[in-house]
Amino acid sequence: MVDGKWTFEVGGRKKGFAQIADLPDSYVVSDGVSVGRGNRIPLWLFGFLY
């Protein structure tokens, strides 16, 4: 959880939304994905924050 608002669940390409399905402002951060869609964010994009 970041700033008490956003929840990020980190996992592989097949990581699902089951663990965060009922949480508002939640996202899946996936490794092995080049383009995000919906609430799925590619893990490599977090490298730009460093």
Residue pairs with C-beta under 8 A, 6 or more apart in sequence:
1 7
1 8
2 8
5 25
6 25
6 26
6 27
7 20
7 23
7 25
7 26
7 27
8 26
8 27
8 28
8 29
8 41
9 15
9 17
9 19
9 20
9 26
9 27
9 28
9 29
10 28
10 29
10 31
10 43
11 28
11 29
11 30
11 31
12 30
12 31
12 32
13 30
13 31
13 32
13 33
15 28
15 30
16 28
17 26
17 28
17 39
20 26
20 27
20 28
26 39
27 39
27 40
27 41
28 39
28 40
28 41
29 40
29 41
29 42
29 43
29 46
30 40
30 41
30 42
30 43
31 43
33 40
33 42
33 43
34 42
34 44
35 42
36 42
36 45
